[in-house]
């Protein structure tokens, strides 16, 4: 918790395939820890978005997981379109892609296009445990995979990640 406060982390995505690793008690403990420390949980699928006030408006951070290609892209895009109407800035966190693949796959690109079309200002992907390319879709940044930030995999190749700073202006 002290490290998260120093880093000013106030939103965490729990949309990933590891949230259930410690069972339902682990999920409950994680949510309680986040709440106790003033960190909002962007979760999926029931409440994928959390809104916050920022210096120059309001921002929503929406989290999705495309585990084994099961994300309903149309439903997710509708959620994003609805959220876009309420906020000035919209960031999507998504757990997707093929583990250990150094390049985004066609499904990631399809989802990125759908999310940008739905109003996403930026997409930050994770899941492959390695970094993948960064590109712009209609001028919006898409970080396909930021790699591992904190993970206990012993393989040295899996210990790299990207920290991104996004600046939003009206």
N, C-alpha and C positions, 0 to 999 in steps of 0.2 A: 504493500500500500504506500509506504513512503516514496518509493521509486516512482510509482505512477503519479503521485502528487507532484513530485519534482518535475516530471516530464509533462505535467499539465494535461494528462489524459483524462478526459471526462466522458468519453463514449467508447464502448467496446462492442465489437461484433461477436456474437456467440453463434452465428450461423456457420457451422462447419461440422465435419464428420467426427470430431473429437469431443464435442460437448457432452456426449453420453458415455465417454470412456469410464467414468466412475459411477455410472447409473444415475437414477433419478435423484438420489441424495447429493451426488456431485453437482448436478445441474442446480438444485436448490441452494447448495452451499455457494456456488459461483454467483448466482443471482443475489444472494444475501450479502456476500462480500462486496459486490459492485455497489449495491444500494447503500450499504453502510459507509462506503467511501465516496459517495456522491458521484458515482460513475453510471451513466445511463447505459442500458443494454439494448443494442439494436439486435433484434432477434427475428427469426423466421420460423414458420410462415404466418403465425397469428398476429404478431405486431412487428412487422419488419422495419418500421421507421421510428426514429426519435427526432424530435425537433429541439433546436436550441437557438437562443439569441446570440448573435455575433455582433461585432462592432458596427457593421454596415447593413444589418438586416436580420433575417432569420434563415437558418439552415436546417435541412433535414439530412440525416444520415440513415440510409436504408440498407439493410443487410439481407442477402439471399444466399442460398446454397444450391448449386447444381450438381448434387451428388449422383453419380451414375446417369447423368443426363435426364433427371426427372423434373427439373424446374419447369413449371408452366410459364413459358415466356410471355404469353399474352396476358395472363393474370398479373404477373410481375410488372409488365409494362403499364397496365391499367392502374396499379397501385402507385407507380411512379408518376403517371400523368395526374392523378388526383392529388398527390403530395405536391407536385410542382405548382399547382394552383394556389397553395397555401404558403409557400416559402419563396425566398429570393434566390437561394442556392440549394442545389441537390447533389449529394455525393452518394455513390453506391459502393458498398463493400460486397464482394462476391467471392464465395469459395467455389472454385471451378477448375477445369483443366485436367490434364493427364499428369499423374505423379511423375516427377523427375524429368519431364519433357522440357527442354530449353526454349521451345517456341509454342506460341498459342496455337490452338487447333481451330478448325472451322466453326465448331459450335461456340467457342468463346467469342470469335469474331461476329457470329450471328447475334449472340446475346448482346454484345457491346453495341452493335448497330441498333438493335431494338431499344436498348436503354437510352442511348443518346437521342433517338427519335422520340422517346417518351419524355425527354426533358432533363436527363442527367447532365450535370456540368462536369463531372469527373467520375471515373470508375477505377477502383483500387481492387485488384484481384489477388487471391491467395489460394493455396491448395497444392500446387505441384511440388512444394518444398525446395524449389530452385527459382532463381530469377528468370523472368521472361521479358520480352521486348516491351518497350513503351512506344505508343503511337498516338496520333490524334485522329479522331473520327469527327468529321465536321468541326474541327478546331478544338474538340474536347479531349483532354488527356485520358488515355486508357493505359493503366499499368496492369498488364496481364497477370503478372505474378511478382509480388514483392519478396518472394523467397521466405526464409525462416527468420523471424525476429527472435523469438525464444522458443526453442524446441530441444528436446533431449536426445536427438539422434546422434550417434557417435561418429558418423561419417563426416569427415572434414569438408567434403564438397557440399554438404547440406547446411553449413553454418554461415552462409552469406545471405544477405538480404538488403533490401532497399528501404531507406527512410525517405519519405516524400514530404515536401512542404508545398501546400497548395495555397495560392493567394487568389481571393475572389474580390472582384470589384464590380460595382454597379455599372 
